[in-house]
Amino acid sequence: MSLFPERIVDDKGSAKIEGGISERDYLAVICANGILANPETGPNVPFYVAEQAYRVADALMAYRKNG
């Protein structure tokens, strides 16, 4: 599933939907915001934040699917 796609109209007036981001990426961005909002999260931990954000995003998607 692609979130936030863009409607593109060509010079002939034909419209199509392109782009967007995956649901997993969107959830990971939200999770990364939460992790980074914690004052205990140091500034030099980008791979930790990314890994944890995707782990939580995957868990959210799995829970919804199997919940």
C-alpha atoms as an extended CHARMM CRD file, in Angstrom:
* protein
*
        67  EXT
         1         1  MET       CA              0.0000000000        0.0000000000        0.0000000000  PROA      1               0.0000000000
         2         2  SER       CA              1.3130000000        3.4310000000       -0.8940000000  PROA      2               0.0000000000
         3         3  LEU       CA              0.4500000000        6.3710000000        1.3380000000  PROA      3               0.0000000000
         4         4  PHE       CA              0.3440000000        9.9860000000        0.1970000000  PROA      4               0.0000000000
         5         5  PRO       CA              0.5290000000        9.3090000000       -3.5490000000  PROA      5               0.0000000000
         6         6  GLU       CA              0.4970000000       12.2100000000       -5.9560000000  PROA      6               0.0000000000
         7         7  ARG       CA             -2.0030000000       12.6700000000       -8.7940000000  PROA      7               0.0000000000
         8         8  ILE       CA             -0.0710000000       13.4170000000      -11.9690000000  PROA      8               0.0000000000
         9         9  VAL       CA             -1.8060000000       14.8700000000      -15.0470000000  PROA      9               0.0000000000
        10        10  ASP       CA              0.0860000000       14.7310000000      -18.3210000000  PROA      10              0.0000000000
        11        11  ASP       CA             -0.1640000000       17.2970000000      -21.1200000000  PROA      11              0.0000000000
        12        12  LYS       CA             -3.0360000000       15.3180000000      -22.7050000000  PROA      12              0.0000000000
        13        13  GLY       CA             -5.1340000000       15.4990000000      -19.5440000000  PROA      13              0.0000000000
        14        14  SER       CA             -4.6650000000       11.8680000000      -18.5270000000  PROA      14              0.0000000000
        15        15  ALA       CA             -4.3050000000       11.4080000000      -14.7980000000  PROA      15              0.0000000000
        16        16  LYS       CA             -2.4590000000        8.7010000000      -12.9060000000  PROA      16              0.0000000000
        17        17  ILE       CA             -1.3540000000        8.1270000000       -9.3440000000  PROA      17              0.0000000000
        18        18  GLU       CA              2.3750000000        7.8900000000       -8.6110000000  PROA      18              0.0000000000
        19        19  GLY       CA              4.7690000000        7.9060000000       -5.7190000000  PROA      19              0.0000000000
        20        20  GLY       CA              3.9850000000        7.9170000000       -2.0550000000  PROA      20              0.0000000000
        21        21  ILE       CA              5.6400000000        5.9580000000        0.7180000000  PROA      21              0.0000000000
        22        22  SER       CA              4.9730000000        2.5140000000        2.1030000000  PROA      22              0.0000000000
        23        23  GLU       CA              2.8470000000        2.0530000000        5.1850000000  PROA      23              0.0000000000
        24        24  ARG       CA              5.8650000000        0.4920000000        6.9270000000  PROA      24              0.0000000000
        25        25  ASP       CA              8.0300000000        3.5470000000        6.2210000000  PROA      25              0.0000000000
        26        26  TYR       CA              5.2860000000        5.8810000000        7.4340000000  PROA      26              0.0000000000
        27        27  LEU       CA              4.9040000000        3.9910000000       10.7060000000  PROA      27              0.0000000000
        28        28  ALA       CA              8.6880000000        3.9050000000       11.1690000000  PROA      28              0.0000000000
        29        29  VAL       CA              8.8640000000        7.6930000000       10.8110000000  PROA      29              0.0000000000
        30        30  ILE       CA              6.2320000000        8.1000000000       13.5190000000  PROA      30              0.0000000000
        31        31  CYS       CA              8.0650000000        5.6370000000       15.7650000000  PROA      31              0.0000000000
        32        32  ALA       CA             11.4120000000        7.3660000000       15.1670000000  PROA      32              0.0000000000
        33        33  ASN       CA              9.8330000000       10.6570000000       16.2550000000  PROA      33              0.0000000000
        34        34  GLY       CA              8.7440000000        9.0450000000       19.4930000000  PROA      34              0.0000000000
        35        35  ILE       CA             12.1560000000        7.5080000000       20.1280000000  PROA      35              0.0000000000
        36        36  LEU       CA             13.9340000000       10.7830000000       19.3990000000  PROA      36              0.0000000000
        37        37  ALA       CA             11.5530000000       12.6890000000       21.6830000000  PROA      37              0.0000000000
        38        38  ASN       CA             12.9840000000       10.7810000000       24.6310000000  PROA      38              0.0000000000
        39        39  PRO       CA             15.6420000000       12.9760000000       26.2560000000  PROA      39              0.0000000000
        40        40  GLU       CA             17.6260000000        9.8190000000       27.0980000000  PROA      40              0.0000000000
        41        41  THR       CA             18.1630000000        9.0830000000       23.3940000000  PROA      41              0.0000000000
        42        42  GLY       CA             21.6350000000       10.3110000000       22.5180000000  PROA      42              0.0000000000
        43        43  PRO       CA             22.3900000000       12.2800000000       19.3490000000  PROA      43              0.0000000000
        44        44  ASN       CA             24.8470000000        9.6970000000       17.9620000000  PROA      44              0.0000000000
        45        45  VAL       CA             22.5240000000        6.7220000000       17.6570000000  PROA      45              0.0000000000
        46        46  PRO       CA             20.9230000000        6.9460000000       14.1800000000  PROA      46              0.0000000000
        47        47  PHE       CA             21.1820000000        3.2290000000       13.3900000000  PROA      47              0.0000000000
        48        48  TYR       CA             19.7240000000        2.3290000000       16.7800000000  PROA      48              0.0000000000
        49        49  VAL       CA             16.7820000000        4.6820000000       16.2070000000  PROA      49              0.0000000000
        50        50  ALA       CA             16.1990000000        3.3590000000       12.6920000000  PROA      50              0.0000000000
        51        51  GLU       CA             16.3600000000       -0.2730000000       13.7780000000  PROA      51              0.0000000000
        52        52  GLN       CA             14.0210000000        0.2350000000       16.7150000000  PROA      52              0.0000000000
        53        53  ALA       CA             11.5900000000        2.3270000000       14.6790000000  PROA      53              0.0000000000
        54        54  TYR       CA             11.2570000000       -0.3930000000       12.0370000000  PROA      54              0.0000000000
        55        55  ARG       CA             10.9460000000       -3.0990000000       14.6950000000  PROA      55              0.0000000000
        56        56  VAL       CA              8.0150000000       -1.2580000000       16.2580000000  PROA      56              0.0000000000
        57        57  ALA       CA              6.4810000000       -0.5320000000       12.8330000000  PROA      57              0.0000000000
        58        58  ASP       CA              6.7150000000       -4.2290000000       11.9340000000  PROA      58              0.0000000000
        59        59  ALA       CA              5.1400000000       -5.1790000000       15.2610000000  PROA      59              0.0000000000
        60        60  LEU       CA              2.2660000000       -2.7450000000       14.6990000000  PROA      60              0.0000000000
        61        61  MET       CA              1.6010000000       -4.1470000000       11.2490000000  PROA      61              0.0000000000
        62        62  ALA       CA              1.8100000000       -7.7590000000       12.4680000000  PROA      62              0.0000000000
        63        63  TYR       CA             -0.5210000000       -7.0710000000       15.3740000000  PROA      63              0.0000000000
        64        64  ARG       CA             -3.0910000000       -5.4930000000       13.0970000000  PROA      64              0.0000000000
        65        65  LYS       CA             -2.8590000000       -8.4120000000       10.6750000000  PROA      65              0.0000000000
        66        66  ASN       CA             -3.0170000000      -11.1550000000       13.3320000000  PROA      66              0.0000000000
        67        67  GLY       CA             -4.5480000000       -9.1610000000       16.1850000000  PROA      67              0.0000000000
